[in-house]
Amino acid sequence: MIRAALLLFISLATVSSSWCQSDLKKLSGSEVAAFDSKLKSRSDATETMIADFRQEKSMEMLKNKMVSKGVFKYKKADKIAFLYSQPMVYHMVINSQKIRILSNGKNQIIDLKNNPVMREVRSLIAASFLGNLSQVGATYKINYFGNKNGIVVVVVPQSKQLSSVITRITIYFKGSDAEIERLKIEEGSGSVTEYIFTNQRINTDITDEDFRIN
Amino acid sequence: MRISGLISLVLLVVSLAGCSPLLKEGVWLQNTPFADGNVPYVYDTIPSTQIFDFTLVFKKSEVTGIVIIKTAGAGERRIVMTSVFGMTFLDFELKGENIKINYCIEQLNREKVILLLKKDFEILFKPDHSLITKYLFSSPDRLDALEQGNGITKTLMKFSNYNNKWPETIQIEHPYLRLSLLLKKTEYDPESI
């Protein structure tokens, strides 16, 4: 219990300055319900989203973070694309049950049925945008925290298979409008990868072509 | 009869695989100027961190990602293979002949796979790892390819796109296993990490 509390403290203490303050408090049941409602309202009003993203991977063996950048696209209800442009071109497009990966100019199609980890990451991202985080099921333990800067949702996988790969996912929602600011994935390997979303544009014109698999 | 026939066929394939050279134009170690040692290295021994894009192909399946190699000394390295999206597949350390696995995803966690990867990286870091090696040089100090080992795990390595003494493209092949690993110097700036 103490170890879990310590891990949670470390997890919450290593994020950006706006979240570093120690005034994060666990939300009460009514506060969680209010947040869920706000997330749902935002989701109802969101058909598409485009944002710039910055990926930062921290590893014990590296002095600094490995940084990649690109454009993130989301289209309701289950289309997600991470289009990396720096330092290399790499696309990861998730559409329903398939993933298309563009790497070295070649496309590869993967079935999510065969990739439980990506399937769960897809589910959590979609749930965050769809506003139904509380309904992701008994496979996760979810805790909500908040301060004046926004809400932090800490998701801990309960299944042995997933928790050996991902130990914790933390989602940071900014301010009063429940906008996703960052997603932090802590791995079984000890590495931490953060995805920071900026310049978010909602309901811009995104065609299905952006999420084409074949 | 059927089973014994099949076993004979497998033994024949394995023995043929062991005998047939992959590097036909290569020369055996004892016929090179490096019979007493000092085969040119293809990977820097100076402590540093290098990053490569990797493509691992097994039969028709392909996995791409990034491999980070941290060199602490000639015989001491840490190797981490991750996806571009960030997930770590494998994290291990080589020290002398020993391997220490720090992390491995369940799908890769097979002794034969780990030992094959260990051997591949040992050959990469020390091209005269075994006496049973054929080499192809483009100049006395530049190794273009090598073939090492016998049987089904026979290894062929090709080194190209040399820049400042070191190859930026490394192709490791196990043709009889239909397994290959391509390493290409990445566009990540190693100084920045």
Interface residues (C-beta under 8 A of the other chain):
Chain A: Q55 K57 M59 M61 L62 K63 N64 K65 M66 V67 S68 F82 Y84 P87 M88 Y90 M92 I101 S103 N104 K106 Q108 V117 Q161 S164 V165 I185 E187 G188 S189 G190 S191 T193
Chain B: T49 I51 D53 T55 E62 T64 I66 I68 K70 R78 V80 T82 V84 F85 G86 M87 T88 D91 N102 Y103 I105 E106 T186 E187 Y188 D189 S192 I193
